[in-house]
Each structure stands twice: as C-alpha cells, then as structure tokens.
Amino acid sequence: MDKCFNREKDAHEIREKEFIWEGPFSWPGYKDKTGLDEVPLNKSGIYLWTFEYKDKKNEYIIYLAGAARTFKARFLTDQFNHQTYFENGWYTILDVEFAKNGEREEIWSGWPNAKKPPEWIHDSEIIKEIEKE
C-alpha cells in the first residue's frame, strides 16, 4: 500500500529550489500592445498569468500558474499550448476591467462550460477581449 505524505514525518523528502523572479512579460506577439518585453521563449520555469490589481503599480491578481520546460513549447508549439487553447475557446475569458478590481465576470466560460454556440468564439469582440487578457 502506498503511504500518504506527511509533511512533518517526511520533511527530509522535501526538496527546495531557488528561483530567480523575472518579469513581467507579455504574451508572445503582444509587446506593442502591452509595452512589456515578450516572455523569453528559450527559458524554462514557472509562470503566472496575472491582472494588474486596480491601478496599483506592482500589485497583481493571479489568474493561472503553470510550469514550462521551455516557454516556446508551452505557449506556441506544443500540442496543448496556451495560444491554441485560447484561440479555440477552451479557456475562460474574463472581463479585464472587472478582474482588475478583484471581481470575476466571465465573457466566455470555455468549452467545458459553454452555453453559447461554437461560432460565438470567433466573434471579433471576443477576440478583442482575449487580446486584452
């Protein structure tokens, strides 16, 4: 029988890793819209998708956290990359202005929860909202 992990008894099994925080970065191809450098595609690491909190500098609300063996693979080339998932309607699209204030207002719920017909995701207004995120 497999044992359950016990944080106190199994503390010797916990490995630590130091990270160097870099960023914020823009999604690949959005440097001109965001004014941020693009995510360095040749690096690996942990990433956070965030919304600026209200109009406060350097305060963010986390929307998603992930890890990538390379950012190029995770964002652009893997079969399950974020760009493809966004473009095909699998991710929830939030209203940016509400999100900045800590409120969840969905514009699109993503296919697993979709209540609208498939053509709706290709609506130009929805594409604009995706680009805001």
BELSULGI-V619365 format. One record per backbone hydrogen bond with DSSP energy under -1.0 kcal/mol. CO is the residue of the C=O (numbers start at 1). NH is the residue of the N-H. If there is no record, write none. Layout:
BEGIN
CO:NH
CO:NH
END
This chain:
BEGIN
6:10
10:13
11:14
26:39
27:30
30:34
31:35
37:26
40:43
41:72
43:71
45:68
47:66
49:63
49:64
51:61
53:56
56:59
59:53
61:51
64:49
66:47
68:45
70:74
71:75
72:76
72:77
73:78
74:82
75:83
78:81
81:85
82:86
83:87
84:88
85:90
86:89
89:111
93:107
93:108
95:99
96:100
98:101
98:103
99:102
100:54
105:95
108:93
110:113
111:114
117:120
118:121
119:122
120:123
123:127
124:128
125:129
126:130
127:131
128:132
129:133
END
